[in-house]
Amino acid sequence: MSKPQSPITRLTRARNKWKHTGKVRSVDDNATALGYIIWQLALNGARKLHVEDYRYDDDIQRIRVIEEYLAFLVHASDRMVFDDMAQEPRHTFVSGVARASARHLQRNKEDILGRSDYRTGFFVLLNSRSSEYGDCSFPGEPGYPMLRALGAHILGIMGSDQTNKWVIDQVMDIDAPELCRGLRNSLNSLFVTSQ
């Protein structure tokens, strides 16, 4: 009999399709759904670092890594839909994705750190990262400079001691590309099943 996995190391599978296909979904519906999916992807990214034996000192460090992944994935979703959506619906969609992601972050940070306004800090981080990532190439997927920036931010949070000094390579080469593939698949699935 296999022993159950710890909730910290168990990766979750996010549902990324609408239950009832053929029903027209609004931009807001798709944004809310993708915000949840992005939360799950970011959570899996943080968990995967733990599974790969990188060390978190505390829950604050872990939630800051999740925030970095959230900001990265919200920005990546904007870049992925850029050519497929007109400017106004795209703005509505990406804003909705950011708000939905912030709601999940707020609820989970309250569980860990107590009541406070965590959304405002997340939006400040998101705006800062979007400005930075906006200068990076995105030929259908994040280019090297964007992946390097994400990896450097996560390394800055986790520290570059003997255990964590390779975290930047893990993020750049394995985790972030994997998360982006999941994001792309989710975007495709949501929009196909909402037509």
Summary of the structure (lengths in Angstrom):
residues: 195
radius of gyration: 16.5
end to end distance: 43.9
largest distance: 53.7
contacts: 595
relative contact order: 0.17
helix: 68%
strand: 0%
